[in-house]
Amino acid sequence: MATPVLAHLHSRSDDLQPVQRRIAEVILADPVAAGRLTIDQLAAAAGCAQSSVVNFARELGFTGYREFRAELTEEAVRAAARGGEFAFPADIDPTDPLATSVARIAAADARAVRDTVRLLDLAVLEESARVLSSSRRILLVGVGASGLAATDLQYKLTRLGFSAQALTSVHDALPAVTALGDQDCLLAISDSGRTTDVLDAVEIAVPSGARTVAITGSPVGPLARSCEFVLLTASREPSFRAGATSSRIAQLTIADCLLVAISATLPDAGAEALARTRAALEGRRR
C-alpha cells in the first residue's frame, strides 16, 4: 500500500462508517499498542465482529488483517524511532502547562506536513501543474481557513505571471465561476471536502469544460469525487484549537509543492516573471 496507514486513517476519519470509525479510533489512540493486538483483541476493543476488522483492512487495500497489522506495526515503529511521533496526544487540554500545549502544537503541525508529503501523488501533482500552467485563467476557491491557502497560492501564481484570482466568499465565487470556459481551471480547496460553497463552485465549473483540481483532506468526499485531479492533505485538528491550524499548514504545503511543479513547466522556471514582480515592488521598501 503506497499510502501510509496512519495518515490514511486520519484523512478518512470523517468518511468512515460507525463500526469502521471505532476501529480507526482504537488504532489512532495508540498505534504502537494496536500493532500488537490480535484480530479478536482489536475487534473486542472496537466492539465489533472480527469480520468487520477484516473488511476494514481490505477497504484500506490490504489482503487481510495480517498484512494490515504488519504494515501498521512497521510504520508505528518507524515513526517512534524518528522521535516519538505519538508522544503527544492530538487533543489539547487548556489546563495543561503552556510548554506541553506548545509541544503538542508543534508535533501536530510537523506531522501534518510530513504525512501530507507522504500522501502526495507526484504524478497527479505534475499533471495538475501542467493543467494550471496552461490555463488562460485560474480561479482558486476556498472559504474560512481554506481561503487563506487560496489567497497564498493566488499571490504566488500572480508573481509567476499567471492570471489567478482567489475567491473566499460564495457571493464572489459563484458569479466568477460562471464565466469559466474550457481554457480555464478551477482549484477548489476544502479540508473536509464537504464545504457547500466550494462544491457549488465545482458543480458550475464542470459543465463549462473548465479543468478542476481539488486540495482536500478527504479522498472519498464529494469534492474529491467531483474534481478531475485530487491532491490530498493529511492533518488531525485537536478539538481545542480553533482556526484549523494543522489543515491550513497541510494545504500550504501542497500549495508550495504545486508552485514548484508549475515553475518547472516554465522555460526559465519563472525567473523572468519573478524578476519583473520583484523590481515592481522594490521601490516600496524603506
N, C-alpha and C positions, 0 to 999 in steps of 0.2 A: 504494500500500500504506500503510495507516494505521499499522501497527506499524513502529517503527524497525528497520532491518535488523540492526544490531549487537546491540541489546537482545534481539531475537527469537532470534538465534543463541545468545546466552548462555543464555537461558531454555530453549531446546530442546536444548542440547548433550547432555544425558543421554538424550534420546529418539531421537537420530539413529542411522541405520544406520551401520556401519563406514565405508563409502565417503563418505557424507554428512558424517560426523564429520571425516574427513580434510580435506574441502573447507572445512568450517567452521573447522578449526584453522588452515589456511593463511590464511584471511581475518582471523580474530581476532588472529593473531600480529602482523600489520601491516596494518590496514585501508587505510591510505593507499596503500601499495605494491600491495595486492591490487586496488584500484580501477583500477590501471594495467595489469593483466595482461589479455592476450587470452584467449579461451576455451581455446585449446590450451596456453597457458602455465600457466593455473590448473589445468587437467587434469593437466599434467605434474608440477606442484608437489605435487598431491594424490595422484598415482599412480593416476589413474583415466581413464576414457574421456571424451571431450567430451560424449557423450550423458548421462553421469552429472551433469555440470555443468549442462546444460540442464534435466534433471529436477529437480535441486536448486533451481534458480531458480524453476521452475514450482511446486514444492511450497511455496515461500515466498509465492506469489501473484503472481508476475511472468509476463509472456508469454514471456519467454526470457532468455538471459544478457545481451543488450544492455541491456534495461530494468533488470535487476538491477544490472549494473555501473554504470549511470548513477546509480542511487539510492545505491549504496554509495559511489561517489566523492563525490557531493554531501554525504552525511551525514558522511563522514570529514573532508572539508574544513571543514564547519561546526563539527564537534567540535574540530578542531585550532585553528580561529580563536577558539574560546571559551577557549583557554588550554592547549592541549596535552593533550587527554583521554587520548591514548595515550603520554604521556611516561613513564609508569611501568608496567612490566610487572605483570601480576596477581600472579605468584608473588613471595614474599618470601624472600630469601636471608639466613639468620641470621648470615652472615659480613659482611653489608653494614653500613656505618656506620648508627648509630641514626637519624640525620637522614634518610637515604634510606628506611629502613623506615617511619618516621613519615609521610613524604611519600607513599609508596605506599599506606599505610593510608588516609590522607585522600582520595587520589584514588579508591580503590576504593569507599569509603563514599559519597563525593559522587556518584560515578557510579551507584551502586545507587539512591539517592534520585531522581536525575534521570531515569534510564531507567525506573524504576517509574512515575513520574508520566506519562512519555510513553506507557507501555503501558496506562495506566488508561483503561478504557472508562467514560465518565461515565454512560451510560445504564444500564449494569449496576450501577454504584455507586449511583445513585439508586434503582433497583429493589431492590437489596439493603438499602439503608437503610429503604425503605418496609416491606419484609418484617420486618426486625428490630424496627422501631419499633411494629409492630402485633402482635408476638408476645407471648403470655402469659408464656412462659419462654424464655430464651436459654441454650444450653449452648455453651461455647467449648472445643474440644478441640485440644490441641497437646502434643507431647512434646519434651523436650530444649530447644533454643533456641526452637522454635516455642511451647513452653509459656510462655516469657517474654512473647511477644506476646499470647497468650491471657489471661494474668494482667493485663497492662497494659490491655487492652480491657475486661476484666471490671470493673476498678476504675473506669474512666471511664463505662461504662454504668450502673453502680450509682450513681454520683454524679448521673446524669441521672434516676434513679428507676426504672430497669428491673430486672427480676428476671434477673440474669445470673450465671452460675457458670462459672469456668474449671476445667477438669479436665486435669491433666497426667500422670496415671497411668492406665494401662489398667484397673486394678482399681477405680478410682473412676469412670472414664468409661463403661465398658460398662453397668454396672448403672443409672447415671443416664440413659443414652440410652434404655433400655428403657421408661422412664416418659414419654417424649415422645409428644405427640399432634399432631393437625392444626392446633392453635393455637400450636405451639411452633416454635422454629428451632434448628438445629444449625449453628454456624460452625466449620468444620474448617480447621486451619492446618498445612500441611506444605510446606516448600520443595521437596523432591523430588517431592511428590505420590505417593509410594510407601510412606509410613510405615504399616506394617501396623496398628498400634493405631488410627490415625486412620481408615484405610479400614474397619476393622471397625465403628467407631462409626457411620460413614455408612451402612454396609450394614444396620445395625439401624434407623437413623432413617428411611430412605426408605420402607419398607413401612408405617410408623406414620402416614405422611402429613405428618410434620414437614418444613418447608421447609429446604433445605440451601444454605449459602453456603461457598465454598472460597476461601482465600487461599493461593496456591501459585505456585511459580516454573516449573511445567511445564504448558503449555497443552494437552498431549496425554496427560498422565499419567493413571493410574487415578482419582486424586482429582478432577481436572477433568472426567473423563468421567462421574463418579458424581453430581456435585452440580448443582443447578439453576442456581446463579449462580456465576461464577468471576471472582475479582479477581486479576490476575496481578502478580507481583513480578519484578523484574529484578536479579540480582546474580551476581557471579562470585567464589567464595571462593578466595583463594590457598591452596595446599596446606599452607603452613607455619602458617596461622592456625587455631587450634582454637576451637570455640565458635560457628562460623557467624556472624561479626560482620556482614558485609555483608547476608546474607539476613535477619538479625534486624532490621537498620535498615530494610530494604525493607518488611518486614512491619509494623513500627511506623508507617511512612509510610502504608501502606494503612489501618491502624487509625485513625490520626488523620483521614485523609480520610473514612473511613466515619463517624466520630463527628460530624464537621461536617455530613455529609449527613443523619445521623439527627437532629441538633439542628434542622436546617432543617424537619423534618416536625412538630416540636412547636409548639404555638400561640405560646409565648413564647421559642422557641429554647432551651428548657431552663433559662431564667433562674431560675424559681422553685425548681426542684429543686436547682440548684447553690447557690442562696442557703441552702436548708434544710441541705444537707450541709455547707456551709461554716460555718454557725452551729453545727452539732453538733460540729465539730472545733475551733472557735475556742478553746475553753477548754483544749485540750490543748497549747497553745503557751505557752512561757515568755518 
